[in-house]
Amino acid sequence: MVSKAFFVTGTDTGSGKTLASIMLMRAFKTAGQPVYGMKPVASGCMLTSAGLVSEDALQLIDNSSSRLPYALVNPVALASPCSPNIAAKLEGREVNTGQVLDAYQQLAKQEGVVIVEGIGGWRTPVFGQSGMGIIIKQMELPVVLVVGLRLGCISHALLTHESLKNENIEIAGWIANQVDPDYMYIDETVACLQDVLDCNLLGLIPYLDDPGLSKTGSYLNITTLL
């Protein structure tokens, strides 16, 4: 059975959840633990001969300790590149929590660590008007918050942190991710957030030009997660 599992959420779309999830996976591998990625719900998926496929989910599969069936990693794949509740409505589908929970329970039979990547921001509607929080509580997963460093991110980070606290969700730590190469106030922003977020900073991921993530290392210190 899985020894640990974490849910990765972001301040908003484009904050770098997939990159941060992969870096977490690399860090756990370096610590000698098998690790598996999951993307429960994805929108904007590509239509292939095998059906709808998420690029994010494929990257998680590629970085997992062993290759798992796609349907376990991404049980809900939507074509429309928009909020999942809107995409489901446009496609005449209903996204229910059972699909996600069933896949997670099967995935959790693996030995090691599971990194579950969210979609959009924490409050992005997924199941009707409800976000991922309703099943994260059932799965009892602590959250890792990814802050995409750019203008406006401090407010987004504080609002997300406040929402998690109000919902009694455990925050395992936060990751600073430089998503804007032209943003000049990285050190100052990270220092500000360290002062106001009552959870551990797991690391700063610099802006990476390489979308294939060929660089070694994870940029993260996961000592507090082990």
C-alpha positions as CSV (number, residue, x, y, z in Angstrom):
1,M,0.0,0.0,0.0
2,V,1.1,3.6,-0.6
3,S,3.1,5.0,2.2
4,K,2.4,8.7,1.6
5,A,0.4,10.8,-0.8
6,F,0.2,14.5,-1.5
7,F,-2.1,16.7,-3.5
8,V,-0.5,19.5,-5.5
9,T,-2.6,22.6,-6.0
10,G,-1.6,26.0,-7.5
11,T,-2.4,29.6,-7.0
12,D,-4.0,29.6,-10.5
13,T,-3.8,28.1,-13.9
14,G,-0.2,28.3,-15.2
15,S,1.4,28.3,-11.8
16,G,3.4,25.2,-12.7
17,K,1.7,22.3,-10.9
18,T,2.9,19.7,-13.4
19,L,6.5,20.9,-13.2
20,A,6.4,21.0,-9.4
21,S,4.8,17.6,-9.3
22,I,7.6,16.2,-11.4
23,M,10.2,17.8,-9.2
24,L,8.5,16.3,-6.1
25,M,8.6,12.9,-7.8
26,R,12.3,13.3,-8.6
27,A,13.0,14.2,-5.0
28,F,11.2,11.2,-3.6
29,K,13.0,8.9,-6.1
30,T,16.3,10.4,-4.9
31,A,15.3,9.6,-1.4
32,G,14.9,6.0,-2.5
33,Q,11.1,5.8,-2.6
34,P,9.0,4.6,-5.5
35,V,6.7,7.3,-6.7
36,Y,3.7,7.5,-9.0
37,G,1.9,10.5,-10.5
38,M,-1.8,11.1,-10.9
39,K,-3.8,13.7,-12.7
40,P,-7.4,12.9,-11.7
41,V,-9.1,15.5,-13.9
42,A,-7.7,17.2,-17.0
43,S,-9.3,19.4,-19.6
44,G,-7.9,20.5,-23.0
45,C,-6.9,16.9,-23.7
46,M,-5.7,15.7,-27.1
47,L,-7.8,13.3,-29.2
48,T,-5.6,10.3,-30.1
49,S,-6.3,6.8,-31.4
50,A,-6.4,5.7,-27.7
51,G,-8.9,8.4,-26.8
52,L,-8.5,11.7,-25.0
53,V,-5.1,12.1,-23.5
54,S,-3.6,14.8,-21.2
55,E,-0.1,16.0,-21.8
56,D,0.3,16.7,-18.1
57,A,-0.8,13.1,-17.3
58,L,1.7,11.7,-19.9
59,Q,4.5,13.6,-18.2
60,L,3.5,12.2,-14.8
61,I,3.5,8.7,-16.3
62,D,6.9,9.2,-17.8
63,N,8.3,10.2,-14.4
64,S,6.7,7.5,-12.4
65,S,8.7,4.5,-11.0
66,S,6.7,2.1,-13.3
67,R,4.2,2.6,-16.1
68,L,0.6,2.4,-14.9
69,P,-2.5,2.2,-17.1
70,Y,-3.5,5.6,-18.4
71,A,-7.1,5.3,-17.0
72,L,-5.7,5.1,-13.5
73,V,-3.5,8.1,-13.8
74,N,-6.1,10.3,-15.6
75,P,-9.6,8.9,-15.0
76,V,-11.4,12.0,-16.2
77,A,-10.2,13.5,-19.6
78,L,-12.1,16.4,-21.1
79,A,-11.5,17.9,-24.6
80,S,-12.5,21.5,-24.1
81,P,-9.7,23.8,-22.8
82,C,-11.7,25.4,-20.0
83,S,-12.8,24.9,-16.5
84,P,-13.7,21.2,-16.1
85,N,-17.3,21.8,-15.0
86,I,-17.9,23.9,-18.1
87,A,-16.0,21.4,-20.3
88,A,-18.1,18.5,-19.0
89,K,-21.3,20.5,-19.7
90,L,-20.2,21.3,-23.2
91,E,-19.4,17.7,-23.9
92,G,-22.6,16.3,-22.3
93,R,-20.8,14.5,-19.6
94,E,-21.0,14.3,-15.8
95,V,-17.9,14.3,-13.7
96,N,-18.5,12.5,-10.5
97,T,-16.3,11.9,-7.4
98,G,-16.6,8.1,-7.7
99,Q,-14.5,8.0,-10.9
100,V,-11.6,9.8,-9.2
101,L,-11.9,7.9,-5.9
102,D,-12.0,4.5,-7.6
103,A,-8.9,5.2,-9.6
104,Y,-7.0,6.6,-6.6
105,Q,-7.9,3.6,-4.5
106,Q,-6.4,1.3,-7.2
107,L,-3.4,3.5,-7.6
108,A,-2.9,3.6,-3.8
109,K,-2.3,-0.2,-3.9
110,Q,1.2,0.6,-5.2
111,E,4.0,0.7,-2.6
112,G,5.6,4.1,-2.4
113,V,4.4,7.7,-2.8
114,V,1.6,9.1,-4.9
115,I,1.7,12.7,-6.1
116,V,-1.8,13.9,-7.2
117,E,-1.9,17.0,-9.4
118,G,-4.9,19.2,-9.3
119,I,-6.4,21.3,-12.1
120,G,-6.5,25.1,-12.3
121,G,-6.5,26.7,-8.9
122,W,-7.8,25.3,-5.6
123,R,-11.3,26.6,-6.1
124,T,-11.7,25.7,-9.7
125,P,-15.1,24.0,-10.1
126,V,-14.8,20.4,-11.0
127,F,-17.8,18.5,-9.7
128,G,-20.6,20.8,-10.6
129,Q,-19.7,23.9,-8.6
130,S,-17.5,22.0,-6.1
131,G,-13.7,21.9,-6.4
132,M,-11.3,19.1,-5.7
133,G,-11.5,19.8,-2.0
134,I,-14.5,17.6,-1.5
135,I,-12.5,14.5,-2.4
136,I,-9.2,15.6,-1.0
137,K,-10.9,15.5,2.4
138,Q,-12.1,11.9,1.7
139,M,-8.7,10.9,0.5
140,E,-7.1,12.6,3.5
141,L,-4.3,14.1,1.5
142,P,-2.1,17.0,2.7
143,V,-1.6,19.7,0.1
144,V,1.5,21.2,-1.4
145,L,0.8,24.7,-2.7
146,V,2.6,25.9,-5.8
147,V,3.0,29.6,-6.1
148,G,3.8,30.8,-9.7
149,L,6.1,33.8,-9.1
150,R,4.8,36.8,-11.1
151,L,3.0,40.1,-10.5
152,G,-0.1,39.5,-8.4
153,C,1.0,36.1,-7.0
154,I,1.2,37.3,-3.3
155,S,-2.5,38.0,-3.2
156,H,-3.3,34.7,-5.0
157,A,-1.1,32.8,-2.6
158,L,-2.7,34.3,0.5
159,L,-6.2,33.8,-0.8
160,T,-5.4,30.1,-1.6
161,H,-3.7,29.6,1.8
162,E,-6.7,31.2,3.6
163,S,-9.2,28.9,1.7
164,L,-7.2,25.8,2.6
165,K,-7.1,26.8,6.2
166,N,-10.8,27.6,6.3
167,E,-11.5,24.1,4.9
168,N,-9.3,22.5,7.5
169,I,-7.0,21.1,4.8
170,E,-3.4,20.2,6.0
171,I,-0.8,22.2,4.1
172,A,2.4,20.1,3.9
173,G,4.5,23.0,2.4
174,W,4.7,25.4,-0.5
175,I,6.9,25.6,-3.6
176,A,8.0,28.8,-5.3
177,N,8.0,28.5,-9.1
178,Q,9.4,31.2,-11.4
179,V,7.0,31.2,-14.2
180,D,7.8,34.7,-15.6
181,P,11.4,35.1,-16.7
182,D,11.1,38.9,-16.7
183,Y,9.8,39.1,-13.1
184,M,12.4,41.1,-11.2
185,Y,11.4,40.6,-7.5
186,I,11.9,36.8,-6.9
187,D,13.9,37.1,-3.7
188,E,11.7,39.8,-2.2
189,T,8.5,37.9,-3.1
190,V,9.7,34.6,-1.7
191,A,10.8,36.4,1.5
192,C,7.4,38.1,1.8
193,L,5.6,34.8,1.4
194,Q,7.8,33.0,3.9
195,D,6.8,35.6,6.4
196,V,3.0,35.2,5.9
197,L,2.6,31.5,5.0
198,D,2.7,29.3,8.0
199,C,4.1,26.3,6.2
200,N,7.5,25.1,5.0
201,L,9.1,26.4,1.8
202,L,10.1,23.2,0.0
203,G,12.2,25.0,-2.6
204,L,12.4,27.5,-5.5
205,I,12.2,26.2,-9.0
206,P,14.0,28.7,-11.4
207,Y,12.6,29.5,-14.8
208,L,13.4,26.5,-17.1
209,D,13.7,27.0,-20.8
210,D,13.7,23.2,-21.3
211,P,10.1,21.9,-21.6
212,G,11.5,18.3,-21.7
213,L,13.0,18.8,-18.2
214,S,16.3,17.3,-19.2
215,K,18.1,19.1,-16.4
216,T,19.0,16.9,-13.4
217,G,17.8,17.5,-9.9
218,S,14.5,18.6,-8.4
219,Y,15.4,21.9,-6.7
220,L,13.4,20.8,-3.7
221,N,14.1,19.8,-0.2
222,I,11.5,17.2,0.9
223,T,13.0,16.4,4.3
224,T,9.8,17.5,6.1
225,L,7.6,15.3,3.8
226,L,9.5,12.1,4.5
